[in-house]
């Protein structure tokens, strides 16, 4: 019983970590795309 609950919590923990990493990557990508657009406007 203890092993199953530990593995379940570990799965939930890893899924939440993957979710947070995906959100972080999304924010970083949006930030870089925004900066790239600003740089292009300045060059023009």
Secondary structure, DSSP 8 states (H G I E B T S, - for coil): -HHHHHHHHHHHHHHHHHHHHHHHHHHHHHHHHHHHHHHHHHH-
